[in-house]
Amino acid sequence: MERDPLKRLDEFRSTQASELDNALIDEFLTGQANRADFLRHASVIGLSATAIGAALGTAGYASAASAAPRAVKAGGRLRLGIIPGPTGALEPHQFADHGRLATGTICGEFLTATNQDNTLSPRLALNWKPNKDGTQWAFNLRQGVKFQDGSPFAAADVIATFNRCTDPNGGSGALSAFKGVLKAGNIQAANGGKTVVFYLDAPTAAFPYLTSNTTYQSIIQPSNYKLGSFSKGGTTTGAFRLMSYSPGLGAKFDRNPGWWGGSAPLDGVDVTYYTDAAAVTAALLGNQIDMISQVSFSDSRALFNNPTIQIITAKGTPHREISMLVSTAAAVKPFKDRRVRQALALTLDRPKIIKQLFNGFGIPGNDS
């Protein structure tokens, strides 16, 4: 018989909860935060599944139960088309284009994972907690993980990875994400190497997102990683190992038999790089590949009305904007008048633009 959720919640709050935990629970129970916001914020601060379930039960929600696992047929290889292919060196901390990140994340893993609903899930970190003011974040690392070359995963690897990502002289593509948040050298091991603590420049409530796949340069690499070795394989911890990489052509990944998460259903992934949308669309319709890593409605309209094609969508941050130069001597004079800019904005039928240009795959912006 399940224990009363209120009693479980009271026990957690009196023995384990931090001030941040209690503040979030109070906001939820008093109606200041809805269920979706509560779950999202709880995942960010690392609130335990037991505490989340107890809070939901206390508020009258059914316990969050996992969906019944779908039957998965093991085996086979996924043929993936990526457009465009990598445009630079295949060095994770330098990733700055879709081709490189789409390739690297097939084999690479992060401390956390951002899900489609913007909640966070554990990956190489089991859980995470901030200090009282959010200037320090401690991540407890998953134990028993090995890199694909057989070397053990440790705190030193996390520290080296984020030092590369924050090195102002290392060509990192993540510098803008960590600017004003984290400096190189401000990461230390604790708890006998089972924990990594990030000492931030300023309180940052959303810091765990910066350790996830949304900061795609932060693929965890060995502490002794040498530039140029990623494309040779073996330097990641993921379900697939990079076996071969041919710039401009493609890449091949095989299942990693030593993955900490078990056995991946697929035998491997075969990647082909394309330079234009027409070619990759024709390849998918011609059954030469099984999936395209990303498509745009304007370039691949033939896919959106085809009943044999499944379009998988997710919310993101790409946006279209109209910019008007107003701050220099060369600026067009009428645009310097705020009322003119507002009038122009009011002439735009945004819902119609989204419907006709993007087939409904978008939402109106807020002019921020």
VOKOL-841831 format. One record per residue (C-alpha): x, y, z; residue number from 0. Coordinates in Angstrom, 1 decimal. Example, Ala and Ser with C-alpha at 12.3 -4.5 7.8 and 13.67 -1.06 7.14 Angstrom:
! residues 2
12.3 | -4.5 | 7.8 | 0 .
13.7 | -1.1 | 7.1 | 1 .
//
This chain:
! residues 368
0.0 | 0.0 | 0.0 | 0 .
1.4 | 3.4 | -1.0 | 1 .
2.2 | 5.8 | 1.8 | 2 .
0.3 | 9.0 | 2.1 | 3 .
2.0 | 11.5 | -0.3 | 4 .
1.6 | 14.4 | 2.2 | 5 .
3.5 | 12.4 | 4.9 | 6 .
6.2 | 11.5 | 2.3 | 7 .
6.4 | 15.2 | 1.3 | 8 .
6.6 | 16.4 | 5.0 | 9 .
9.3 | 13.9 | 5.7 | 10 .
11.4 | 15.1 | 2.7 | 11 .
10.9 | 18.7 | 3.6 | 12 .
12.0 | 18.2 | 7.2 | 13 .
15.0 | 16.0 | 6.5 | 14 .
16.4 | 16.6 | 3.0 | 15 .
15.0 | 19.7 | 1.3 | 16 .
17.0 | 22.8 | 0.7 | 17 .
15.6 | 26.3 | 0.8 | 18 .
15.3 | 26.3 | -3.0 | 19 .
13.4 | 22.9 | -2.9 | 20 .
11.0 | 24.2 | -0.3 | 21 .
10.4 | 27.5 | -2.2 | 22 .
9.6 | 25.6 | -5.4 | 23 .
7.2 | 23.2 | -3.6 | 24 .
5.5 | 26.1 | -1.8 | 25 .
4.9 | 27.9 | -5.2 | 26 .
3.4 | 24.7 | -6.6 | 27 .
1.2 | 23.9 | -3.7 | 28 .
-0.1 | 27.5 | -3.5 | 29 .
-0.9 | 27.7 | -7.2 | 30 .
1.9 | 30.1 | -8.1 | 31 .
3.4 | 27.5 | -10.4 | 32 .
1.4 | 25.1 | -12.6 | 33 .
2.3 | 21.4 | -13.0 | 34 .
4.3 | 21.9 | -16.2 | 35 .
6.4 | 24.8 | -14.6 | 36 .
6.9 | 22.8 | -11.4 | 37 .
8.2 | 19.7 | -13.3 | 38 .
10.5 | 21.8 | -15.5 | 39 .
11.9 | 23.8 | -12.5 | 40 .
12.2 | 20.6 | -10.4 | 41 .
14.3 | 19.0 | -13.1 | 42 .
16.6 | 22.0 | -13.3 | 43 .
17.4 | 22.1 | -9.5 | 44 .
17.6 | 18.3 | -9.3 | 45 .
14.6 | 17.7 | -7.1 | 46 .
14.4 | 13.9 | -6.5 | 47 .
11.7 | 11.8 | -8.2 | 48 .
10.4 | 10.8 | -4.8 | 49 .
9.9 | 14.4 | -3.8 | 50 .
8.3 | 15.3 | -7.2 | 51 .
5.9 | 12.4 | -6.9 | 52 .
5.0 | 13.3 | -3.3 | 53 .
4.3 | 16.9 | -4.3 | 54 .
2.2 | 15.9 | -7.2 | 55 .
0.2 | 13.5 | -5.0 | 56 .
-0.3 | 16.1 | -2.3 | 57 .
-1.6 | 18.6 | -5.0 | 58 .
-4.1 | 16.0 | -6.2 | 59 .
-2.3 | 14.8 | -9.3 | 60 .
-1.8 | 11.2 | -10.2 | 61 .
1.7 | 9.9 | -9.6 | 62 .
3.9 | 10.4 | -12.7 | 63 .
4.0 | 6.9 | -14.1 | 64 .
6.3 | 5.8 | -16.9 | 65 .
4.6 | 4.9 | -20.1 | 66 .
4.7 | 1.2 | -20.9 | 67 .
7.8 | 0.5 | -23.0 | 68 .
7.2 | 0.0 | -26.7 | 69 .
8.3 | -3.2 | -28.3 | 70 .
11.5 | -2.4 | -30.1 | 71 .
12.9 | -4.6 | -32.8 | 72 .
16.6 | -4.8 | -32.3 | 73 .
19.1 | -4.7 | -35.1 | 74 .
19.5 | -2.9 | -38.4 | 75 .
21.3 | 0.3 | -39.3 | 76 .
19.8 | 3.8 | -39.6 | 77 .
20.7 | 5.6 | -42.8 | 78 .
20.9 | 9.3 | -41.9 | 79 .
21.2 | 12.3 | -44.2 | 80 .
22.7 | 15.4 | -42.8 | 81 .
22.5 | 18.8 | -44.5 | 82 .
24.9 | 20.5 | -44.7 | 83 .
27.8 | 18.4 | -43.7 | 84 .
30.5 | 19.6 | -41.2 | 85 .
32.1 | 22.9 | -42.4 | 86 .
35.1 | 22.7 | -40.0 | 87 .
37.3 | 20.5 | -37.9 | 88 .
35.4 | 17.8 | -36.0 | 89 .
36.4 | 19.1 | -32.6 | 90 .
33.5 | 19.2 | -30.1 | 91 .
34.5 | 22.4 | -28.3 | 92 .
34.7 | 24.1 | -31.6 | 93 .
31.3 | 23.0 | -33.0 | 94 .
29.5 | 25.9 | -34.6 | 95 .
27.3 | 24.4 | -37.4 | 96 .
24.6 | 21.8 | -37.7 | 97 .
26.8 | 19.3 | -39.7 | 98 .
29.3 | 19.0 | -36.9 | 99 .
26.8 | 18.9 | -34.0 | 100 .
24.6 | 16.4 | -35.7 | 101 .
27.6 | 14.1 | -36.3 | 102 .
29.2 | 14.5 | -32.9 | 103 .
26.1 | 13.9 | -30.9 | 104 .
25.5 | 10.4 | -32.4 | 105 .
28.4 | 9.2 | -30.3 | 106 .
28.9 | 12.0 | -27.8 | 107 .
27.2 | 12.4 | -24.4 | 108 .
26.7 | 15.3 | -21.9 | 109 .
26.3 | 15.6 | -18.2 | 110 .
22.5 | 16.3 | -18.7 | 111 .
20.0 | 16.1 | -21.5 | 112 .
17.4 | 18.7 | -22.4 | 113 .
14.1 | 17.0 | -23.4 | 114 .
11.5 | 18.2 | -25.9 | 115 .
9.4 | 19.6 | -23.0 | 116 .
12.4 | 21.6 | -21.7 | 117 .
12.8 | 19.3 | -18.6 | 118 .
16.3 | 17.9 | -17.9 | 119 .
17.3 | 14.3 | -17.6 | 120 .
20.4 | 12.7 | -16.1 | 121 .
23.1 | 11.4 | -18.5 | 122 .
26.7 | 11.3 | -17.2 | 123 .
25.6 | 13.2 | -14.1 | 124 .
23.1 | 11.3 | -11.9 | 125 .
21.8 | 14.5 | -10.2 | 126 .
22.8 | 18.1 | -9.4 | 127 .
22.2 | 20.7 | -6.8 | 128 .
22.9 | 24.4 | -6.3 | 129 .
24.1 | 26.1 | -3.2 | 130 .
21.8 | 28.6 | -1.4 | 131 .
22.4 | 31.5 | -3.8 | 132 .
22.9 | 29.6 | -7.1 | 133 .
26.6 | 30.5 | -7.4 | 134 .
27.8 | 26.9 | -7.1 | 135 .
26.4 | 23.8 | -8.7 | 136 .
27.5 | 20.3 | -7.6 | 137 .
27.0 | 17.4 | -10.1 | 138 .
27.2 | 13.8 | -8.8 | 139 .
28.7 | 11.7 | -11.6 | 140 .
27.5 | 8.4 | -12.9 | 141 .
29.9 | 5.6 | -11.8 | 142 .
31.2 | 2.7 | -13.8 | 143 .
31.1 | 4.6 | -17.1 | 144 .
33.9 | 4.0 | -19.6 | 145 .
35.0 | 5.7 | -22.7 | 146 .
34.9 | 3.7 | -25.9 | 147 .
38.6 | 3.1 | -25.8 | 148 .
38.1 | 1.4 | -22.4 | 149 .
39.4 | 4.1 | -20.2 | 150 .
37.3 | 5.0 | -17.1 | 151 .
35.2 | 8.2 | -17.0 | 152 .
36.1 | 10.4 | -14.1 | 153 .
35.8 | 13.9 | -12.7 | 154 .
39.0 | 15.0 | -14.4 | 155 .
37.4 | 14.4 | -17.8 | 156 .
34.5 | 16.8 | -16.9 | 157 .
36.8 | 19.4 | -15.7 | 158 .
39.0 | 19.2 | -18.8 | 159 .
36.0 | 19.3 | -21.1 | 160 .
34.5 | 22.5 | -19.5 | 161 .
37.9 | 24.1 | -19.3 | 162 .
38.2 | 23.6 | -23.1 | 163 .
34.7 | 25.1 | -23.6 | 164 .
35.6 | 28.2 | -21.5 | 165 .
39.1 | 28.7 | -22.6 | 166 .
39.1 | 32.2 | -24.3 | 167 .
42.1 | 31.3 | -26.5 | 168 .
41.0 | 27.8 | -27.5 | 169 .
38.6 | 28.6 | -30.3 | 170 .
35.6 | 27.4 | -28.3 | 171 .
32.2 | 27.8 | -29.9 | 172 .
30.6 | 27.8 | -26.4 | 173 .
32.2 | 31.1 | -25.1 | 174 .
29.0 | 33.1 | -25.7 | 175 .
27.0 | 30.6 | -23.7 | 176 .
29.4 | 30.7 | -20.7 | 177 .
30.2 | 34.4 | -20.8 | 178 .
29.5 | 36.0 | -17.4 | 179 .
28.6 | 32.5 | -16.1 | 180 .
31.7 | 30.3 | -15.9 | 181 .
35.5 | 30.9 | -16.4 | 182 .
38.1 | 28.3 | -17.1 | 183 .
39.6 | 26.9 | -14.0 | 184 .
36.6 | 27.4 | -11.8 | 185 .
35.7 | 23.8 | -11.7 | 186 .
36.8 | 21.3 | -9.0 | 187 .
36.4 | 17.7 | -8.1 | 188 .
34.8 | 16.8 | -4.7 | 189 .
33.6 | 13.8 | -2.8 | 190 .
36.5 | 11.6 | -3.7 | 191 .
36.2 | 12.4 | -7.4 | 192 .
32.5 | 11.4 | -7.5 | 193 .
31.3 | 15.0 | -7.7 | 194 .
32.2 | 18.0 | -9.8 | 195 .
31.5 | 21.5 | -8.5 | 196 .
31.2 | 24.5 | -10.8 | 197 .
32.0 | 27.9 | -9.2 | 198 .
30.0 | 30.4 | -11.2 | 199 .
30.7 | 34.1 | -11.9 | 200 .
27.2 | 35.0 | -10.8 | 201 .
24.0 | 33.2 | -9.6 | 202 .
22.6 | 31.2 | -12.5 | 203 .
19.4 | 29.3 | -12.0 | 204 .
19.5 | 27.7 | -15.5 | 205 .
23.1 | 26.5 | -15.3 | 206 .
22.3 | 22.8 | -15.7 | 207 .
21.0 | 23.5 | -19.2 | 208 .
24.5 | 24.7 | -20.1 | 209 .
25.8 | 21.2 | -19.3 | 210 .
23.2 | 19.5 | -21.7 | 211 .
23.0 | 18.9 | -25.4 | 212 .
21.7 | 22.5 | -25.8 | 213 .
25.4 | 23.5 | -25.4 | 214 .
26.5 | 21.0 | -28.0 | 215 .
30.2 | 21.8 | -27.6 | 216 .
30.2 | 20.2 | -24.1 | 217 .
30.4 | 16.6 | -25.2 | 218 .
32.5 | 15.0 | -22.4 | 219 .
36.0 | 14.0 | -23.6 | 220 .
38.9 | 12.4 | -21.8 | 221 .
41.2 | 14.6 | -19.8 | 222 .
44.1 | 13.6 | -22.0 | 223 .
42.2 | 14.3 | -25.2 | 224 .
44.3 | 15.5 | -28.0 | 225 .
43.1 | 17.7 | -30.9 | 226 .
42.4 | 15.7 | -34.0 | 227 .
41.5 | 12.4 | -32.2 | 228 .
37.7 | 12.8 | -32.1 | 229 .
37.3 | 11.9 | -35.8 | 230 .
39.4 | 8.7 | -35.1 | 231 .
36.8 | 7.4 | -32.6 | 232 .
36.9 | 6.0 | -29.1 | 233 .
36.9 | 9.4 | -27.3 | 234 .
33.3 | 9.4 | -26.2 | 235 .
31.0 | 7.4 | -23.9 | 236 .
27.8 | 7.1 | -26.0 | 237 .
25.8 | 4.2 | -27.4 | 238 .
27.6 | 4.4 | -30.8 | 239 .
31.3 | 4.6 | -31.6 | 240 .
32.6 | 6.6 | -34.6 | 241 .
34.3 | 4.0 | -36.9 | 242 .
35.1 | 6.2 | -39.9 | 243 .
34.7 | 9.8 | -41.0 | 244 .
35.1 | 11.2 | -44.5 | 245 .
34.8 | 15.0 | -44.7 | 246 .
32.2 | 16.0 | -47.2 | 247 .
31.1 | 12.4 | -47.7 | 248 .
29.8 | 10.8 | -44.5 | 249 .
30.5 | 8.8 | -41.4 | 250 .
29.9 | 5.4 | -40.0 | 251 .
29.0 | 4.5 | -36.4 | 252 .
28.7 | 1.0 | -34.8 | 253 .
27.0 | 0.0 | -31.6 | 254 .
29.2 | 0.4 | -28.5 | 255 .
29.1 | -2.9 | -26.6 | 256 .
30.4 | -1.3 | -23.5 | 257 .
27.8 | 1.5 | -23.2 | 258 .
26.7 | 2.1 | -19.6 | 259 .
23.1 | 2.4 | -20.8 | 260 .
22.9 | -1.2 | -22.1 | 261 .
22.7 | -2.3 | -25.7 | 262 .
21.4 | 0.2 | -28.3 | 263 .
18.6 | -1.2 | -30.4 | 264 .
20.4 | -0.3 | -33.7 | 265 .
23.5 | -2.0 | -35.0 | 266 .
24.8 | 1.3 | -36.2 | 267 .
24.2 | 4.6 | -38.0 | 268 .
25.4 | 5.4 | -41.5 | 269 .
25.7 | 9.1 | -42.3 | 270 .
25.7 | 10.7 | -45.7 | 271 .
26.4 | 14.4 | -46.1 | 272 .
24.4 | 16.5 | -48.6 | 273 .
25.0 | 20.0 | -49.9 | 274 .
21.5 | 21.0 | -51.0 | 275 .
17.9 | 20.3 | -49.9 | 276 .
16.8 | 18.9 | -53.3 | 277 .
19.4 | 16.2 | -53.1 | 278 .
18.6 | 15.0 | -49.6 | 279 .
14.8 | 15.2 | -50.2 | 280 .
15.2 | 13.1 | -53.3 | 281 .
17.3 | 10.6 | -51.3 | 282 .
14.6 | 10.2 | -48.7 | 283 .
11.8 | 9.9 | -51.2 | 284 .
13.9 | 7.4 | -53.2 | 285 .
14.6 | 5.2 | -50.1 | 286 .
18.3 | 5.8 | -50.2 | 287 .
18.2 | 7.1 | -46.6 | 288 .
15.8 | 6.7 | -43.7 | 289 .
16.0 | 10.1 | -42.0 | 290 .
17.1 | 13.7 | -42.5 | 291 .
18.6 | 15.4 | -39.5 | 292 .
16.7 | 18.7 | -40.1 | 293 .
14.5 | 20.1 | -42.9 | 294 .
12.9 | 23.4 | -43.6 | 295 .
9.4 | 23.8 | -45.0 | 296 .
10.5 | 26.3 | -47.7 | 297 .
13.2 | 23.9 | -49.0 | 298 .
11.5 | 20.6 | -48.6 | 299 .
7.8 | 21.1 | -49.2 | 300 .
7.5 | 17.7 | -51.0 | 301 .
8.0 | 16.0 | -47.7 | 302 .
5.4 | 17.8 | -45.7 | 303 .
2.4 | 16.6 | -47.7 | 304 .
3.6 | 13.1 | -48.3 | 305 .
1.7 | 10.4 | -46.3 | 306 .
4.7 | 8.1 | -46.2 | 307 .
6.9 | 10.7 | -44.5 | 308 .
6.8 | 11.4 | -40.7 | 309 .
7.7 | 15.0 | -39.7 | 310 .
9.0 | 15.1 | -36.1 | 311 .
8.8 | 18.6 | -34.6 | 312 .
10.3 | 20.2 | -31.6 | 313 .
10.2 | 23.8 | -30.3 | 314 .
13.4 | 25.7 | -30.8 | 315 .
14.9 | 29.2 | -30.9 | 316 .
15.5 | 29.9 | -34.6 | 317 .
13.6 | 33.0 | -35.7 | 318 .
13.0 | 35.4 | -38.5 | 319 .
13.2 | 39.1 | -37.9 | 320 .
13.1 | 42.5 | -39.7 | 321 .
15.9 | 44.7 | -38.6 | 322 .
15.9 | 48.5 | -39.2 | 323 .
19.1 | 50.5 | -38.8 | 324 .
18.5 | 53.4 | -36.4 | 325 .
21.7 | 54.1 | -34.5 | 326 .
24.1 | 55.5 | -37.1 | 327 .
24.4 | 58.4 | -39.4 | 328 .
23.7 | 56.1 | -42.3 | 329 .
20.3 | 55.1 | -40.8 | 330 .
17.2 | 55.6 | -42.8 | 331 .
15.7 | 58.7 | -41.3 | 332 .
12.0 | 57.5 | -41.0 | 333 .
13.1 | 54.4 | -39.1 | 334 .
14.6 | 56.5 | -36.3 | 335 .
11.0 | 57.4 | -35.3 | 336 .
9.7 | 54.7 | -33.0 | 337 .
6.2 | 55.3 | -34.2 | 338 .
7.2 | 54.4 | -37.8 | 339 .
8.7 | 51.2 | -36.6 | 340 .
5.6 | 50.4 | -34.6 | 341 .
3.4 | 51.2 | -37.6 | 342 .
5.4 | 48.8 | -39.8 | 343 .
5.1 | 46.1 | -37.2 | 344 .
1.3 | 46.6 | -37.1 | 345 .
1.1 | 46.0 | -40.9 | 346 .
2.4 | 42.4 | -40.6 | 347 .
-0.2 | 39.7 | -40.5 | 348 .
1.9 | 37.3 | -38.5 | 349 .
-0.5 | 34.4 | -38.3 | 350 .
-0.9 | 34.5 | -42.1 | 351 .
2.8 | 34.7 | -42.6 | 352 .
3.3 | 31.6 | -40.4 | 353 .
0.5 | 29.7 | -42.2 | 354 .
1.6 | 30.5 | -45.8 | 355 .
5.4 | 30.6 | -45.5 | 356 .
5.9 | 28.0 | -42.8 | 357 .
2.8 | 25.8 | -43.1 | 358 .
2.0 | 26.5 | -39.4 | 359 .
5.4 | 25.4 | -38.1 | 360 .
6.0 | 28.5 | -36.0 | 361 .
4.6 | 30.9 | -33.5 | 362 .
4.3 | 34.7 | -33.6 | 363 .
7.3 | 36.5 | -32.0 | 364 .
7.0 | 39.0 | -29.2 | 365 .
9.3 | 41.8 | -30.6 | 366 .
11.8 | 41.3 | -27.7 | 367 .
//
